[in-house]
Amino acid sequence: MIPLATKAGPAPSPFSPEQQKRFDAGLEKAVAKYPRERRKAALIAALHLVQDELGWLPEPAMAYVGDLLEVPPVRVREVATFYTMYRLRPVGRHHIGVCNSISCWAMGSTSVLRRCEEKLGIRPGETTRDGQFSLEEVACLAACGGAPALLVNNFTYLEKVTAESLDQLLADLGSQPGKQMAPAGAGSTETER
């Protein structure tokens, strides 16, 4: 936890060299959208970039973003904890978010979630012992016309999910290496396997 009195200051990068290049390029684009004196406005975009690279927002990464944008670390954490789209703990290599909006619920998302729980042996908010899968319920994925929907690793949407398509997805993901996330409590990440 970042103490309230913590001042923004030099914070080490939490990224590997490859991740740093991607982060820097993304941050440059995000900051360029605002006047120089408003670069702090890129905070939400910067946090998304961190999560895209690490899979979650470790405290050292939040401090690093605060340092770059001249935002006190505690303010960075306030933003990260306010929005539910940010993950504050590590997730599995394959993070599955099942939509629980009204449309998805009406079209059977509770059955999709229940099947995920049965197949993976975990409940929302948990990660399998082998670190391969994590599961969560998410708010609207804006896929009402294709309900029920789910999201894998923030980038892959699946719509009109059935028991069969979910089983196939889990089998396919189980045979893929996925993305190595930053280990809990560490400021650096392992390379992808």
Buried (B, 14 or more C-beta within 10 A) or exposed (E): EBEEEBEBEEBEBBBBEEBEEBBBEBBEEBBEEEEEEEBBBBBBBBBBBBBBBBBBBBBBBBBBBBBBBEBBBBBBBEBBEEEEEBBEBBBBBBBBBBBBBEBBBEBBBBBBBEBBBEBBEBEBEBBBEEBBBBBBBBEBBEBBEBBBBBBBBBEEBBBEBEEEBBEEBBEEBBEEEBBBBBBEEEBBBEEEE
